[in-house]
Amino acid sequence: MPMQIDIPAASDPFRIEGPAVVSFSGGRTSGYMLWRILQAHGGTLPANVVVCFANTGREMPATLDFVRDCGAAWNVPIRWLEFRKGSWAEVSHNSASREGEPFELLLSAKQALPNPVQRSCTIELKIRTIKRFVMTEYVWLHWVNIVGLRADEEGRVFRATQPQRDRWSNLCPLYDAGVIESDVLAFWHDQPFDLQTAGAWEGNCDGCFLKSRGDITRMMQDHPKRMDWWPRMEAIPRGTCGINRLFRSDRESYAKLREIVDRQGRLPFDVFEPSLGCSEWACTD
């Protein structure tokens, strides 16, 4: 059974004043955050607090299983959402896209691929998809967005909590509670289920362009068929705007990285280049 944490209600940052959206990325940190919020509310969320998971179609199967398992183990409804052009669709673990369909649908309407500066994938597939869902389903004029950023991610917290002209404001209870990565890992070590990915390189979208060369080439080595999607997207002719029709202009194309892996195996690129985390709520439009 999960450990019990007794914190006075008045000082508990996990007691949420709705209307609010708990943004569940499908990772251990946001899963732990959800559990703490449930604990703060006696195991049941208030009626005006909803948990949302936005599926891009490029998440690893283990991520989808983890979201399902959290909902089932803790008896909490999690709304599974996917991008549709100008709208959204609600899916489930069984019906969720697994071949990048929402992502590819977005790209079909774009003249340039997303990149580290213009992250249209994050904005449309996650941020605006959840926004459209909330405005349609709940008709809230303003809400609080609960984000899974920890106390050891201060820079990302700073960006996420800057004032913005939109219908929500971001709140980071893990940061406010002083939770760091080791706390999250210790929690999951004691649970009857966990996120069954091989390592951090399998998190977020499988071939996310924010990952390092090392992580990308490891994914290509471990999951070659799955990673075919990324060079295929770069090979599709698009408009003249953007960065050479690539996800990144500052390094090799996905096709070139695949050539390197096929010829030499995975190289220790991580020594020189760390992966960047994909935090949708630290992303700006």
N, C-alpha and C positions, 0 to 999 in steps of 0.2 A: 504494500500500500504506500501511496505517496506520503512523505513526511508532512506533518502539520506545522504550520507557522502561525504563531499567535502574535499579532501586532494590534495595538489599539486602533479601532476603526477610524478615529479622527486623524490619526497620523499615517494611515496606510495609503501609499500612493497608488495601490492597485484597486482601491474603491473608486469606481468610475461613475461620474455624473453624466448621465445620458442627456440628449441623444448622442450616441457614440458608435463608431465602427472600430472593432478590433481587427487590425490588418495582420492576417496570418500568412506569412510568406511560405510556410511549409518546412521551415528549418527548426533546429533545436531551440534557438533563442526565442523565437516568437511562440513556439510551443510552450516553453517554460513560462513566458509572459502570460499566455492564456490560462495556464494552470494557476498562477498566482492570482489572476483576476477572479477566477472561479472560487478560489479559497477565500478571497476577501468578501465574496458575496454568498458564502455559505453553500457553494457548489452549484448555484443556479444564477445565470445572468439576469439582470433586470430586463424588463420587457423592451426598453428603449436602447438596448445595447446589442449589436449584431456582430457576428464574426464572419469575415469575408476572406476567401482564398481565390485569387485571380490566376487562372491557369493559362499559360501561354501556349501550351502544347509541346514545349521543349523541356519541361521538367523531367527528371529521371523517374522511372516507375517507383523507386523507393520513396521519393518525395510524396507522390500521390498516395501511396500506402500509408505513409506517416500521418498525413492529414486525416485520412479515413480513420486510422487507429486512435488518434487523439479525440476525435468526435465520439467514437464508440466507447472508449475507455472512460471518458469523463462525462458522457451523456450530455454533450453540448452540441446544438445544431450549428454546423458550419455551412455557409452559403457558398457553393462552388460556382464561380462566374467565369465567363469567357467573352472575349471581344467579338462583336459583330459590327459591321459597318454602320457607324452612327448609333449603335445600340449595344445590347448585351444579351447573353443567354445564360440561363441557369442550368448547370449540368450536375453530375454526380461522379463518384469514383468510377462507376461502371461506364458512364457515357462521356467522360472527359476526353478531350482530344489528346492524342499521344504521338502524332506525327507532325506537329507544328502547324496544324491547320489555322488556328487564330492568328498566329504570327505571319503565316504566308498570306492570309487574307488581307492583313494590314499592308504588307509589302507590295501586294498587287496594285494598290492604289497610290503608291509612293514613287516619286521620280528619283529618289536617292535612298540608300540604305541608312538605317540609324547608325550612329557612331558615338564615341565617348563625349562629344560636345553636344550633339543633337540626339538625345535618347528618345526618339519617337516611340520606340517599342515599349519602354517603361511607361511613358506618358499615356499612350493609348491602350495598351494591353492590360495595364494595371490601374493607374490612377484614374483615368477617365472612365474606364469600365466600371469600377466601383462607384464612382460619382454618379454615373447614369443609373446604376442599379438603385442607389440610395434615393435619388430624386424621384425615380419612378415608383419604387416599392413603398417608400416611407414618406415622401414629400416633405422631408426636413428642410428647413430654410438654412440651418447651420448645424454642424455637428463637430464633435471632437474625434480626431483620428488617432487611435492608440497604436504606437509604433514600437517595434521590438528592437530598439537600439540601447546598448548597454553603457555602463559608466566608463568602460575602457574604449569607447568609440566617440569620444568627446567632439571631435571635428564633425562627424556625421550628425551628431545630435544638434550641434550648433546650426548646421545648414538646414536641418529638418524643422527646427523650431523658429526660424526667422518669420516675421510677420509676412503674410501673403494676402493677395486679393482673391480670395476664393471662398467657398462655402464651408470650409473646415479649418480647424487649427490642430496642429500636431501636438501630441503629448507622449512623453517617453518615461513611463513609470519605472522601467528597469534602471534607467539612468538616475532617476530621483531616489531609488532605493539603494543605489551603490552596487548593483549587481554587475559582476564581471564574468568573463568567459569561463573561468574555472568553476564558478558557482553553478553555471548552467550545465557544464559537463558532469559535475558531481551529482546534480539532481538526476540526470538521465542515467547515470551509472547505476542508480538504485531502483530504476523503474522496470516493470515487467515487459516493456517494449521500448524500442528506440528507432531512430532514423537509420536505416540499413544501407547507407551509402559507404563506399570504400574509403572516402576521404573528402576533404573540403573541395577538391577539384571537381567533384560531381554535384556540387550545390548550384543553386539558381538555374538558369537555362544551361543545358548541357555544354554548349559551345560558346557561351556568352563572350562577346568581344572585349569585355572588361577583364576577363581572365588573362593570366600571363601566358606567354608562349609555352612555358613548361606545362601548365595545366591543360592548355589546348592540345598539345602534342601527346600528353598522357591520355586524354580522352580519345584521341584518334587511335592510339595504340590499343587501348582497352575496349573501345566501342567503335570500331571502324565503320560499320554499316550505319550506326546511329549518326555519326558525325558527317556522313555524306551530304546531309541537308545544307550545311553551311557553305561549302564551295559551290553547291548547286544554286544557292540564292545569289552568290556573287557573280555567277556566270550568266544570269538573266539580264538581257539588255534593259537599260533604264534611261532616264533623261540625262541631260548633260550636267545638271547641278549635283552637288554633293562632293564626295571625295573619291573620285576615280572609280565609282561604283563598287567600292569595297566597304566593309564594316570599319576598317581602320586604314589610314594612309601612312601611318608611321611604322608599319611592319609588313611582313610578308602576307600575301593573300592566304586564305584557307587552303586553296589548291597547292600553293607552294609549301605550306607547312605539312600538308599530306605527303608531298614528294620527299621532304626531309625525313619524315617518319618512315616512309617506305624504304628509303635508301640507307639511312643511318640509325633508325630507331629514335627513341625519345632522347633529346639532349637536355642537359641540366640548365635550361634557360632561367629557372627560378632564382639562381644565384644572383642574377643581374636585374631581374624584373619581377616584382611581386604582383599578385592579382589584386585588382580593385574590387571592393565589395559592391554588389548591386543593391542599393537601398532605394526603393522607389520614392520614399518620402523625403530623401535628401536630393531628389532630382528636381531640377527647375525647368519650367516650360520656356 
